[in-house]
Structure formats: structure tokens, C-alpha cells
Amino acid sequence: METAFGKAAEGSGEGGSIPLVAALQQVAPHAQVILMGAKDPAALIHAPNESVDLGEVQRMVLAEALFMARLGGGV
């Protein structure tokens, strides 16, 4: 996250449910699930006028690709 966004990641706990996570836990109950996402304050998540900044999406794709590469020992 730091490489892609230029600053250290922050942890945050949030409520809610994501059906995909529940489905993954049913088929792989011992798997650990990590959800990563950028939280752009201007996005107004779940509001009627929700939006997505293309630059934010591009940085998130880079962050996830770097995470997967480093997890696999490639970078």
C-alpha cells in the first residue's frame, strides 16, 4: 500500500457483511480472508452519489499486485 499510495497503510475495522466472504468461509473454513481497499473520502461510499476516482482504482490494482508478488516471494 505504501509503495502504491506513497504513505503507510492504516488499519480500520468496519461492520457489515460481504456475501463473498461468507461463501469463501463455507468452502474453505480455515482460510484467512483479507480485504484491502482504498477509502477515498470523496467517494461517498454507499451514498446515492457514490463515485470512484480512476486514479484510486489504478493505485489499488498496483497495491494488490505488489502484495501478491511479495507474498509469493517475487518482489
mmCIF file of the N, C-alpha and C atoms, coordinates in Angstrom:
data_MODEL
# 
_entry.id   MODEL 
# 
loop_
_atom_site.group_PDB 
_atom_site.id 
_atom_site.type_symbol 
_atom_site.label_atom_id 
_atom_site.label_alt_id 
_atom_site.label_comp_id 
_atom_site.label_asym_id 
_atom_site.label_entity_id 
_atom_site.label_seq_id 
_atom_site.pdbx_PDB_ins_code 
_atom_site.Cartn_x 
_atom_site.Cartn_y 
_atom_site.Cartn_z 
_atom_site.occupancy 
_atom_site.B_iso_or_equiv 
_atom_site.pdbx_formal_charge 
_atom_site.auth_seq_id 
_atom_site.auth_comp_id 
_atom_site.auth_asym_id 
_atom_site.auth_atom_id 
_atom_site.pdbx_PDB_model_num 
ATOM 1   N N  . MET A 1 1  ? 0.836   -1.181  0.000   1.00 0.00 ? 1  MET A N  1 
ATOM 2   C CA . MET A 1 1  ? 0.000   0.000   0.000   1.00 0.00 ? 1  MET A CA 1 
ATOM 3   C C  . MET A 1 1  ? 0.883   1.249   0.000   1.00 0.00 ? 1  MET A C  1 
ATOM 4   N N  . GLU A 1 2  ? 1.953   1.194   0.785   1.00 0.00 ? 2  GLU A N  1 
ATOM 5   C CA . GLU A 1 2  ? 2.822   2.363   0.872   1.00 0.00 ? 2  GLU A CA 1 
ATOM 6   C C  . GLU A 1 2  ? 3.479   2.673   -0.467  1.00 0.00 ? 2  GLU A C  1 
ATOM 7   N N  . THR A 1 3  ? 3.902   1.640   -1.189  1.00 0.00 ? 3  THR A N  1 
ATOM 8   C CA . THR A 1 3  ? 4.524   1.859   -2.493  1.00 0.00 ? 3  THR A CA 1 
ATOM 9   C C  . THR A 1 3  ? 3.529   2.448   -3.478  1.00 0.00 ? 3  THR A C  1 
ATOM 10  N N  . ALA A 1 4  ? 2.328   1.939   -3.495  1.00 0.00 ? 4  ALA A N  1 
ATOM 11  C CA . ALA A 1 4  ? 1.320   2.393   -4.455  1.00 0.00 ? 4  ALA A CA 1 
ATOM 12  C C  . ALA A 1 4  ? 0.737   3.757   -4.115  1.00 0.00 ? 4  ALA A C  1 
ATOM 13  N N  . PHE A 1 5  ? 0.551   4.038   -2.820  1.00 0.00 ? 5  PHE A N  1 
ATOM 14  C CA . PHE A 1 5  ? -0.126  5.263   -2.414  1.00 0.00 ? 5  PHE A CA 1 
ATOM 15  C C  . PHE A 1 5  ? 0.795   6.329   -1.857  1.00 0.00 ? 5  PHE A C  1 
ATOM 16  N N  . GLY A 1 6  ? 2.062   5.972   -1.611  1.00 0.00 ? 6  GLY A N  1 
ATOM 17  C CA . GLY A 1 6  ? 3.011   6.965   -1.128  1.00 0.00 ? 6  GLY A CA 1 
ATOM 18  C C  . GLY A 1 6  ? 2.928   7.266   0.354   1.00 0.00 ? 6  GLY A C  1 
ATOM 19  N N  . LYS A 1 7  ? 2.169   6.468   1.097   1.00 0.00 ? 7  LYS A N  1 
ATOM 20  C CA . LYS A 1 7  ? 2.123   6.635   2.546   1.00 0.00 ? 7  LYS A CA 1 
ATOM 21  C C  . LYS A 1 7  ? 1.731   5.305   3.175   1.00 0.00 ? 7  LYS A C  1 
ATOM 22  N N  . ALA A 1 8  ? 2.033   5.160   4.450   1.00 0.00 ? 8  ALA A N  1 
ATOM 23  C CA . ALA A 1 8  ? 1.795   3.893   5.146   1.00 0.00 ? 8  ALA A CA 1 
ATOM 24  C C  . ALA A 1 8  ? 0.306   3.574   5.212   1.00 0.00 ? 8  ALA A C  1 
ATOM 25  N N  . ALA A 1 9  ? 0.006   2.284   5.176   1.00 0.00 ? 9  ALA A N  1 
ATOM 26  C CA . ALA A 1 9  ? -1.383  1.825   5.283   1.00 0.00 ? 9  ALA A CA 1 
ATOM 27  C C  . ALA A 1 9  ? -1.881  2.008   6.711   1.00 0.00 ? 9  ALA A C  1 
ATOM 28  N N  . GLU A 1 10 ? -3.162  2.176   6.835   1.00 0.00 ? 10 GLU A N  1 
ATOM 29  C CA . GLU A 1 10 ? -3.804  2.269   8.144   1.00 0.00 ? 10 GLU A CA 1 
ATOM 30  C C  . GLU A 1 10 ? -4.816  1.149   8.252   1.00 0.00 ? 10 GLU A C  1 
ATOM 31  N N  . GLY A 1 11 ? -4.874  0.541   9.413   1.00 0.00 ? 11 GLY A N  1 
ATOM 32  C CA . GLY A 1 11 ? -5.876  -0.491  9.642   1.00 0.00 ? 11 GLY A CA 1 
ATOM 33  C C  . GLY A 1 11 ? -7.167  0.148   10.113  1.00 0.00 ? 11 GLY A C  1 
ATOM 34  N N  . SER A 1 12 ? -8.276  -0.436  9.725   1.00 0.00 ? 12 SER A N  1 
ATOM 35  C CA . SER A 1 12 ? -9.551  0.069   10.212  1.00 0.00 ? 12 SER A CA 1 
ATOM 36  C C  . SER A 1 12 ? -10.543 -1.070  10.233  1.00 0.00 ? 12 SER A C  1 
ATOM 37  N N  . GLY A 1 13 ? -11.283 -1.154  11.294  1.00 0.00 ? 13 GLY A N  1 
ATOM 38  C CA . GLY A 1 13 ? -12.315 -2.167  11.389  1.00 0.00 ? 13 GLY A CA 1 
ATOM 39  C C  . GLY A 1 13 ? -13.652 -1.548  11.039  1.00 0.00 ? 13 GLY A C  1 
ATOM 40  N N  . GLU A 1 14 ? -14.413 -2.246  10.247  1.00 0.00 ? 14 GLU A N  1 
ATOM 41  C CA . GLU A 1 14 ? -15.712 -1.740  9.848   1.00 0.00 ? 14 GLU A CA 1 
ATOM 42  C C  . GLU A 1 14 ? -16.728 -2.856  9.931   1.00 0.00 ? 14 GLU A C  1 
ATOM 43  N N  . GLY A 1 15 ? -17.942 -2.523  10.188  1.00 0.00 ? 15 GLY A N  1 
ATOM 44  C CA . GLY A 1 15 ? -19.015 -3.507  10.255  1.00 0.00 ? 15 GLY A CA 1 
ATOM 45  C C  . GLY A 1 15 ? -19.549 -3.831  8.878   1.00 0.00 ? 15 GLY A C  1 
ATOM 46  N N  . GLY A 1 16 ? -20.540 -4.667  8.849   1.00 0.00 ? 16 GLY A N  1 
ATOM 47  C CA . GLY A 1 16 ? -21.157 -5.011  7.580   1.00 0.00 ? 16 GLY A CA 1 
ATOM 48  C C  . GLY A 1 16 ? -20.865 -6.447  7.200   1.00 0.00 ? 16 GLY A C  1 
ATOM 49  N N  . SER A 1 17 ? -21.481 -6.858  6.148   1.00 0.00 ? 17 SER A N  1 
ATOM 50  C CA . SER A 1 17 ? -21.263 -8.222  5.681   1.00 0.00 ? 17 SER A CA 1 
ATOM 51  C C  . SER A 1 17 ? -21.017 -8.202  4.184   1.00 0.00 ? 17 SER A C  1 
ATOM 52  N N  . ILE A 1 18 ? -20.193 -9.102  3.757   1.00 0.00 ? 18 ILE A N  1 
ATOM 53  C CA . ILE A 1 18 ? -19.880 -9.238  2.347   1.00 0.00 ? 18 ILE A CA 1 
ATOM 54  C C  . ILE A 1 18 ? -20.173 -10.689 1.984   1.00 0.00 ? 18 ILE A C  1 
ATOM 55  N N  . PRO A 1 19 ? -21.197 -10.930 1.171   1.00 0.00 ? 19 PRO A N  1 
ATOM 56  C CA . PRO A 1 19 ? -21.598 -12.305 0.862   1.00 0.00 ? 19 PRO A CA 1 
ATOM 57  C C  . PRO A 1 19 ? -20.460 -13.176 0.324   1.00 0.00 ? 19 PRO A C  1 
ATOM 58  N N  . LEU A 1 20 ? -19.542 -12.610 -0.437  1.00 0.00 ? 20 LEU A N  1 
ATOM 59  C CA . LEU A 1 20 ? -18.438 -13.404 -0.972  1.00 0.00 ? 20 LEU A CA 1 
ATOM 60  C C  . LEU A 1 20 ? -17.590 -13.990 0.145   1.00 0.00 ? 20 LEU A C  1 
ATOM 61  N N  . VAL A 1 21 ? -17.342 -13.228 1.203   1.00 0.00 ? 21 VAL A N  1 
ATOM 62  C CA . VAL A 1 21 ? -16.526 -13.723 2.313   1.00 0.00 ? 21 VAL A CA 1 
ATOM 63  C C  . VAL A 1 21 ? -17.217 -14.905 2.989   1.00 0.00 ? 21 VAL A C  1 
ATOM 64  N N  . ALA A 1 22 ? -18.512 -14.803 3.200   1.00 0.00 ? 22 ALA A N  1 
ATOM 65  C CA . ALA A 1 22 ? -19.261 -15.909 3.810   1.00 0.00 ? 22 ALA A CA 1 
ATOM 66  C C  . ALA A 1 22 ? -19.193 -17.151 2.928   1.00 0.00 ? 22 ALA A C  1 
ATOM 67  N N  . ALA A 1 23 ? -19.304 -16.982 1.618   1.00 0.00 ? 23 ALA A N  1 
ATOM 68  C CA . ALA A 1 23 ? -19.220 -18.120 0.697   1.00 0.00 ? 23 ALA A CA 1 
ATOM 69  C C  . ALA A 1 23 ? -17.833 -18.748 0.724   1.00 0.00 ? 23 ALA A C  1 
ATOM 70  N N  . LEU A 1 24 ? -16.791 -17.921 0.773   1.00 0.00 ? 24 LEU A N  1 
ATOM 71  C CA . LEU A 1 24 ? -15.418 -18.443 0.844   1.00 0.00 ? 24 LEU A CA 1 
ATOM 72  C C  . LEU A 1 24 ? -15.197 -19.219 2.134   1.00 0.00 ? 24 LEU A C  1 
ATOM 73  N N  . GLN A 1 25 ? -15.732 -18.717 3.229   1.00 0.00 ? 25 GLN A N  1 
ATOM 74  C CA . GLN A 1 25 ? -15.559 -19.399 4.511   1.00 0.00 ? 25 GLN A CA 1 
ATOM 75  C C  . GLN A 1 25 ? -16.299 -20.729 4.551   1.00 0.00 ? 25 GLN A C  1 
ATOM 76  N N  . GLN A 1 26 ? -17.371 -20.857 3.803   1.00 0.00 ? 26 GLN A N  1 
ATOM 77  C CA . GLN A 1 26 ? -18.087 -22.129 3.749   1.00 0.00 ? 26 GLN A CA 1 
ATOM 78  C C  . GLN A 1 26 ? -17.267 -23.192 3.019   1.00 0.00 ? 26 GLN A C  1 
ATOM 79  N N  . VAL A 1 27 ? -16.611 -22.814 1.935   1.00 0.00 ? 27 VAL A N  1 
ATOM 80  C CA . VAL A 1 27 ? -15.843 -23.808 1.167   1.00 0.00 ? 27 VAL A CA 1 
ATOM 81  C C  . VAL A 1 27 ? -14.428 -24.002 1.704   1.00 0.00 ? 27 VAL A C  1 
ATOM 82  N N  . ALA A 1 28 ? -13.923 -23.011 2.429   1.00 0.00 ? 28 ALA A N  1 
ATOM 83  C CA . ALA A 1 28 ? -12.567 -23.100 2.999   1.00 0.00 ? 28 ALA A CA 1 
ATOM 84  C C  . ALA A 1 28 ? -12.592 -22.509 4.411   1.00 0.00 ? 28 ALA A C  1 
ATOM 85  N N  . PRO A 1 29 ? -13.172 -23.230 5.374   1.00 0.00 ? 29 PRO A N  1 
ATOM 86  C CA . PRO A 1 29 ? -13.382 -22.666 6.709   1.00 0.00 ? 29 PRO A CA 1 
ATOM 87  C C  . PRO A 1 29 ? -12.111 -22.269 7.459   1.00 0.00 ? 29 PRO A C  1 
ATOM 88  N N  . HIS A 1 30 ? -10.969 -22.816 7.087   1.00 0.00 ? 30 HIS A N  1 
ATOM 89  C CA . HIS A 1 30 ? -9.727  -22.479 7.800   1.00 0.00 ? 30 HIS A CA 1 
ATOM 90  C C  . HIS A 1 30 ? -8.929  -21.385 7.090   1.00 0.00 ? 30 HIS A C  1 
ATOM 91  N N  . ALA A 1 31 ? -9.420  -20.937 5.955   1.00 0.00 ? 31 ALA A N  1 
ATOM 92  C CA . ALA A 1 31 ? -8.718  -19.888 5.210   1.00 0.00 ? 31 ALA A CA 1 
ATOM 93  C C  . ALA A 1 31 ? -8.861  -18.549 5.924   1.00 0.00 ? 31 ALA A C  1 
ATOM 94  N N  . GLN A 1 32 ? -7.815  -17.755 5.842   1.00 0.00 ? 32 GLN A N  1 
ATOM 95  C CA . GLN A 1 32 ? -7.872  -16.401 6.375   1.00 0.00 ? 32 GLN A CA 1 
ATOM 96  C C  . GLN A 1 32 ? -8.160  -15.467 5.213   1.00 0.00 ? 32 GLN A C  1 
ATOM 97  N N  . VAL A 1 33 ? -9.138  -14.611 5.385   1.00 0.00 ? 33 VAL A N  1 
ATOM 98  C CA . VAL A 1 33 ? -9.554  -13.696 4.326   1.00 0.00 ? 33 VAL A CA 1 
ATOM 99  C C  . VAL A 1 33 ? -9.082  -12.301 4.676   1.00 0.00 ? 33 VAL A C  1 
ATOM 100 N N  . ILE A 1 34 ? -8.454  -11.647 3.722   1.00 0.00 ? 34 ILE A N  1 
ATOM 101 C CA . ILE A 1 34 ? -8.043  -10.261 3.914   1.00 0.00 ? 34 ILE A CA 1 
ATOM 102 C C  . ILE A 1 34 ? -8.717  -9.426  2.837   1.00 0.00 ? 34 ILE A C  1 
ATOM 103 N N  . LEU A 1 35 ? -9.287  -8.340  3.248   1.00 0.00 ? 35 LEU A N  1 
ATOM 104 C CA . LEU A 1 35 ? -9.918  -7.415  2.317   1.00 0.00 ? 35 LEU A CA 1 
ATOM 105 C C  . LEU A 1 35 ? -9.094  -6.138  2.314   1.00 0.00 ? 35 LEU A C  1 
ATOM 106 N N  . MET A 1 36 ? -8.722  -5.703  1.144   1.00 0.00 ? 36 MET A N  1 
ATOM 107 C CA . MET A 1 36 ? -7.947  -4.474  1.025   1.00 0.00 ? 36 MET A CA 1 
ATOM 108 C C  . MET A 1 36 ? -8.731  -3.507  0.161   1.00 0.00 ? 36 MET A C  1 
ATOM 109 N N  . GLY A 1 37 ? -8.698  -2.279  0.537   1.00 0.00 ? 37 GLY A N  1 
ATOM 110 C CA . GLY A 1 37 ? -9.377  -1.293  -0.279  1.00 0.00 ? 37 GLY A CA 1 
ATOM 111 C C  . GLY A 1 37 ? -8.917  0.101   0.060   1.00 0.00 ? 37 GLY A C  1 
ATOM 112 N N  . ALA A 1 38 ? -9.003  0.934   -0.916  1.00 0.00 ? 38 ALA A N  1 
ATOM 113 C CA . ALA A 1 38 ? -8.680  2.337   -0.705  1.00 0.00 ? 38 ALA A CA 1 
ATOM 114 C C  . ALA A 1 38 ? -9.955  3.055   -0.306  1.00 0.00 ? 38 ALA A C  1 
ATOM 115 N N  . LYS A 1 39 ? -9.832  3.981   0.589   1.00 0.00 ? 39 LYS A N  1 
ATOM 116 C CA . LYS A 1 39 ? -11.006 4.707   1.060   1.00 0.00 ? 39 LYS A CA 1 
ATOM 117 C C  . LYS A 1 39 ? -10.832 6.180   0.728   1.00 0.00 ? 39 LYS A C  1 
ATOM 118 N N  . ASP A 1 40 ? -11.270 6.536   -0.433  1.00 0.00 ? 40 ASP A N  1 
ATOM 119 C CA . ASP A 1 40 ? -11.219 7.914   -0.882  1.00 0.00 ? 40 ASP A CA 1 
ATOM 120 C C  . ASP A 1 40 ? -12.380 8.674   -0.245  1.00 0.00 ? 40 ASP A C  1 
ATOM 121 N N  . PRO A 1 41 ? -12.101 9.685   0.591   1.00 0.00 ? 41 PRO A N  1 
ATOM 122 C CA . PRO A 1 41 ? -13.182 10.391  1.285   1.00 0.00 ? 41 PRO A CA 1 
ATOM 123 C C  . PRO A 1 41 ? -14.209 11.009  0.334   1.00 0.00 ? 41 PRO A C  1 
ATOM 124 N N  . ALA A 1 42 ? -13.799 11.358  -0.863  1.00 0.00 ? 42 ALA A N  1 
ATOM 125 C CA . ALA A 1 42 ? -14.726 11.973  -1.817  1.00 0.00 ? 42 ALA A CA 1 
ATOM 126 C C  . ALA A 1 42 ? -15.629 10.942  -2.487  1.00 0.00 ? 42 ALA A C  1 
ATOM 127 N N  . ALA A 1 43 ? -15.362 9.650   -2.282  1.00 0.00 ? 43 ALA A N  1 
ATOM 128 C CA . ALA A 1 43 ? -16.136 8.603   -2.949  1.00 0.00 ? 43 ALA A CA 1 
ATOM 129 C C  . ALA A 1 43 ? -17.564 8.497   -2.426  1.00 0.00 ? 43 ALA A C  1 
ATOM 130 N N  . LEU A 1 44 ? -17.781 8.890   -1.175  1.00 0.00 ? 44 LEU A N  1 
ATOM 131 C CA . LEU A 1 44 ? -19.109 8.815   -0.563  1.00 0.00 ? 44 LEU A CA 1 
ATOM 132 C C  . LEU A 1 44 ? -19.702 7.414   -0.697  1.00 0.00 ? 44 LEU A C  1 
ATOM 133 N N  . ILE A 1 45 ? -18.955 6.417   -0.221  1.00 0.00 ? 45 ILE A N  1 
ATOM 134 C CA . ILE A 1 45 ? -19.327 5.012   -0.354  1.00 0.00 ? 45 ILE A CA 1 
ATOM 135 C C  . ILE A 1 45 ? -20.768 4.775   0.119   1.00 0.00 ? 45 ILE A C  1 
ATOM 136 N N  . HIS A 1 46 ? -21.546 4.102   -0.691  1.00 0.00 ? 46 HIS A N  1 
ATOM 137 C CA . HIS A 1 46 ? -22.941 3.716   -0.464  1.00 0.00 ? 46 HIS A CA 1 
ATOM 138 C C  . HIS A 1 46 ? -23.923 4.880   -0.463  1.00 0.00 ? 46 HIS A C  1 
ATOM 139 N N  . ALA A 1 47 ? -23.459 6.066   -0.768  1.00 0.00 ? 47 ALA A N  1 
ATOM 140 C CA . ALA A 1 47 ? -24.373 7.209   -0.874  1.00 0.00 ? 47 ALA A CA 1 
ATOM 141 C C  . ALA A 1 47 ? -25.021 7.198   -2.263  1.00 0.00 ? 47 ALA A C  1 
ATOM 142 N N  . PRO A 1 48 ? -26.123 7.887   -2.427  1.00 0.00 ? 48 PRO A N  1 
ATOM 143 C CA . PRO A 1 48 ? -26.764 7.940   -3.747  1.00 0.00 ? 48 PRO A CA 1 
ATOM 144 C C  . PRO A 1 48 ? -25.848 8.522   -4.831  1.00 0.00 ? 48 PRO A C  1 
ATOM 145 N N  . ASN A 1 49 ? -24.923 9.380   -4.427  1.00 0.00 ? 49 ASN A N  1 
ATOM 146 C CA . ASN A 1 49 ? -23.994 9.994   -5.380  1.00 0.00 ? 49 ASN A CA 1 
ATOM 147 C C  . ASN A 1 49 ? -22.576 9.424   -5.236  1.00 0.00 ? 49 ASN A C  1 
ATOM 148 N N  . GLU A 1 50 ? -22.487 8.132   -4.944  1.00 0.00 ? 50 GLU A N  1 
ATOM 149 C CA . GLU A 1 50 ? -21.202 7.444   -4.813  1.00 0.00 ? 50 GLU A CA 1 
ATOM 150 C C  . GLU A 1 50 ? -20.410 7.587   -6.114  1.00 0.00 ? 50 GLU A C  1 
ATOM 151 N N  . SER A 1 51 ? -19.093 7.697   -5.994  1.00 0.00 ? 51 SER A N  1 
ATOM 152 C CA . SER A 1 51 ? -18.246 7.833   -7.177  1.00 0.00 ? 51 SER A CA 1 
ATOM 153 C C  . SER A 1 51 ? -16.945 7.073   -6.961  1.00 0.00 ? 51 SER A C  1 
ATOM 154 N N  . VAL A 1 52 ? -16.210 6.889   -8.042  1.00 0.00 ? 52 VAL A N  1 
ATOM 155 C CA . VAL A 1 52 ? -14.920 6.209   -7.976  1.00 0.00 ? 52 VAL A CA 1 
ATOM 156 C C  . VAL A 1 52 ? -13.906 7.034   -8.760  1.00 0.00 ? 52 VAL A C  1 
ATOM 157 N N  . ASP A 1 53 ? -12.791 7.321   -8.122  1.00 0.00 ? 53 ASP A N  1 
ATOM 158 C CA . ASP A 1 53 ? -11.692 8.038   -8.765  1.00 0.00 ? 53 ASP A CA 1 
ATOM 159 C C  . ASP A 1 53 ? -10.836 7.014   -9.508  1.00 0.00 ? 53 ASP A C  1 
ATOM 160 N N  . LEU A 1 54 ? -10.693 7.160   -10.818 1.00 0.00 ? 54 LEU A N  1 
ATOM 161 C CA . LEU A 1 54 ? -9.928  6.197   -11.614 1.00 0.00 ? 54 LEU A CA 1 
ATOM 162 C C  . LEU A 1 54 ? -8.498  6.045   -11.101 1.00 0.00 ? 54 LEU A C  1 
ATOM 163 N N  . GLY A 1 55 ? -7.872  7.134   -10.656 1.00 0.00 ? 55 GLY A N  1 
ATOM 164 C CA . GLY A 1 55 ? -6.522  7.057   -10.109 1.00 0.00 ? 55 GLY A CA 1 
ATOM 165 C C  . GLY A 1 55 ? -6.463  6.190   -8.862  1.00 0.00 ? 55 GLY A C  1 
ATOM 166 N N  . GLU A 1 56 ? -7.526  6.253   -8.054  1.00 0.00 ? 56 GLU A N  1 
ATOM 167 C CA . GLU A 1 56 ? -7.606  5.430   -6.840  1.00 0.00 ? 56 GLU A CA 1 
ATOM 168 C C  . GLU A 1 56 ? -7.682  3.951   -7.219  1.00 0.00 ? 56 GLU A C  1 
ATOM 169 N N  . VAL A 1 57 ? -8.456  3.640   -8.232  1.00 0.00 ? 57 VAL A N  1 
ATOM 170 C CA . VAL A 1 57 ? -8.569  2.257   -8.700  1.00 0.00 ? 57 VAL A CA 1 
ATOM 171 C C  . VAL A 1 57 ? -7.220  1.765   -9.227  1.00 0.00 ? 57 VAL A C  1 
ATOM 172 N N  . GLN A 1 58 ? -6.539  2.588   -9.994  1.00 0.00 ? 58 GLN A N  1 
ATOM 173 C CA . GLN A 1 58 ? -5.237  2.204   -10.540 1.00 0.00 ? 58 GLN A CA 1 
ATOM 174 C C  . GLN A 1 58 ? -4.219  1.952   -9.422  1.00 0.00 ? 58 GLN A C  1 
ATOM 175 N N  . ARG A 1 59 ? -4.201  2.808   -8.412  1.00 0.00 ? 59 ARG A N  1 
ATOM 176 C CA . ARG A 1 59 ? -3.271  2.607   -7.290  1.00 0.00 ? 59 ARG A CA 1 
ATOM 177 C C  . ARG A 1 59 ? -3.629  1.347   -6.499  1.00 0.00 ? 59 ARG A C  1 
ATOM 178 N N  . MET A 1 60 ? -4.917  1.048   -6.366  1.00 0.00 ? 60 MET A N  1 
ATOM 179 C CA . MET A 1 60 ? -5.331  -0.156  -5.642  1.00 0.00 ? 60 MET A CA 1 
ATOM 180 C C  . MET A 1 60 ? -4.932  -1.406  -6.404  1.00 0.00 ? 60 MET A C  1 
ATOM 181 N N  . VAL A 1 61 ? -5.056  -1.389  -7.728  1.00 0.00 ? 61 VAL A N  1 
ATOM 182 C CA . VAL A 1 61 ? -4.614  -2.525  -8.549  1.00 0.00 ? 61 VAL A CA 1 
ATOM 183 C C  . VAL A 1 61 ? -3.116  -2.738  -8.360  1.00 0.00 ? 61 VAL A C  1 
ATOM 184 N N  . LEU A 1 62 ? -2.341  -1.667  -8.379  1.00 0.00 ? 62 LEU A N  1 
ATOM 185 C CA . LEU A 1 62 ? -0.893  -1.770  -8.161  1.00 0.00 ? 62 LEU A CA 1 
ATOM 186 C C  . LEU A 1 62 ? -0.594  -2.327  -6.776  1.00 0.00 ? 62 LEU A C  1 
ATOM 187 N N  . ALA A 1 63 ? -1.285  -1.823  -5.748  1.00 0.00 ? 63 ALA A N  1 
ATOM 188 C CA . ALA A 1 63 ? -1.056  -2.292  -4.381  1.00 0.00 ? 63 ALA A CA 1 
ATOM 189 C C  . ALA A 1 63 ? -1.342  -3.785  -4.258  1.00 0.00 ? 63 ALA A C  1 
ATOM 190 N N  . GLU A 1 64 ? -2.429  -4.251  -4.847  1.00 0.00 ? 64 GLU A N  1 
ATOM 191 C CA . GLU A 1 64 ? -2.772  -5.673  -4.761  1.00 0.00 ? 64 GLU A CA 1 
ATOM 192 C C  . GLU A 1 64 ? -1.796  -6.536  -5.546  1.00 0.00 ? 64 GLU A C  1 
ATOM 193 N N  . ALA A 1 65 ? -1.351  -6.059  -6.705  1.00 0.00 ? 65 ALA A N  1 
ATOM 194 C CA . ALA A 1 65 ? -0.365  -6.812  -7.489  1.00 0.00 ? 65 ALA A CA 1 
ATOM 195 C C  . ALA A 1 65 ? 0.951   -6.918  -6.723  1.00 0.00 ? 65 ALA A C  1 
ATOM 196 N N  . LEU A 1 66 ? 1.399   -5.839  -6.108  1.00 0.00 ? 66 LEU A N  1 
ATOM 197 C CA . LEU A 1 66 ? 2.628   -5.874  -5.315  1.00 0.00 ? 66 LEU A CA 1 
ATOM 198 C C  . LEU A 1 66 ? 2.479   -6.796  -4.111  1.00 0.00 ? 66 LEU A C  1 
ATOM 199 N N  . PHE A 1 67 ? 1.318   -6.755  -3.465  1.00 0.00 ? 67 PHE A N  1 
ATOM 200 C CA . PHE A 1 67 ? 1.065   -7.637  -2.324  1.00 0.00 ? 67 PHE A CA 1 
ATOM 201 C C  . PHE A 1 67 ? 1.192   -9.105  -2.741  1.00 0.00 ? 67 PHE A C  1 
ATOM 202 N N  . MET A 1 68 ? 0.531   -9.464  -3.837  1.00 0.00 ? 68 MET A N  1 
ATOM 203 C CA . MET A 1 68 ? 0.558   -10.855 -4.305  1.00 0.00 ? 68 MET A CA 1 
ATOM 204 C C  . MET A 1 68 ? 1.976   -11.261 -4.715  1.00 0.00 ? 68 MET A C  1 
ATOM 205 N N  . ALA A 1 69 ? 2.703   -10.374 -5.379  1.00 0.00 ? 69 ALA A N  1 
ATOM 206 C CA . ALA A 1 69 ? 4.077   -10.693 -5.789  1.00 0.00 ? 69 ALA A CA 1 
ATOM 207 C C  . ALA A 1 69 ? 4.973   -10.889 -4.579  1.00 0.00 ? 69 ALA A C  1 
ATOM 208 N N  . ARG A 1 70 ? 4.824   -10.042 -3.581  1.00 0.00 ? 70 ARG A N  1 
ATOM 209 C CA . ARG A 1 70 ? 5.654   -10.152 -2.385  1.00 0.00 ? 70 ARG A CA 1 
ATOM 210 C C  . ARG A 1 70 ? 5.258   -11.368 -1.548  1.00 0.00 ? 70 ARG A C  1 
ATOM 211 N N  . LEU A 1 71 ? 3.975   -11.666 -1.531  1.00 0.00 ? 71 LEU A N  1 
ATOM 212 C CA . LEU A 1 71 ? 3.509   -12.847 -0.810  1.00 0.00 ? 71 LEU A CA 1 
ATOM 213 C C  . LEU A 1 71 ? 4.120   -14.103 -1.423  1.00 0.00 ? 71 LEU A C  1 
ATOM 214 N N  . GLY A 1 72 ? 4.250   -14.096 -2.739  1.00 0.00 ? 72 GLY A N  1 
ATOM 215 C CA . GLY A 1 72 ? 4.843   -15.235 -3.442  1.00 0.00 ? 72 GLY A CA 1 
ATOM 216 C C  . GLY A 1 72 ? 6.361   -15.181 -3.498  1.00 0.00 ? 72 GLY A C  1 
ATOM 217 N N  . GLY A 1 73 ? 6.973   -14.156 -2.935  1.00 0.00 ? 73 GLY A N  1 
ATOM 218 C CA . GLY A 1 73 ? 8.427   -14.035 -2.903  1.00 0.00 ? 73 GLY A CA 1 
ATOM 219 C C  . GLY A 1 73 ? 9.031   -13.492 -4.183  1.00 0.00 ? 73 GLY A C  1 
ATOM 220 N N  . GLY A 1 74 ? 8.209   -12.863 -5.039  1.00 0.00 ? 74 GLY A N  1 
ATOM 221 C CA . GLY A 1 74 ? 8.706   -12.395 -6.319  1.00 0.00 ? 74 GLY A CA 1 
ATOM 222 C C  . GLY A 1 74 ? 9.290   -11.003 -6.334  1.00 0.00 ? 74 GLY A C  1 
ATOM 223 N N  . VAL A 1 75 ? 8.942   -10.142 -5.371  1.00 0.00 ? 75 VAL A N  1 
ATOM 224 C CA . VAL A 1 75 ? 9.441   -8.764  -5.405  1.00 0.00 ? 75 VAL A CA 1 
ATOM 225 C C  . VAL A 1 75 ? 10.146  -8.469  -4.104  1.00 0.00 ? 75 VAL A C  1 
# 
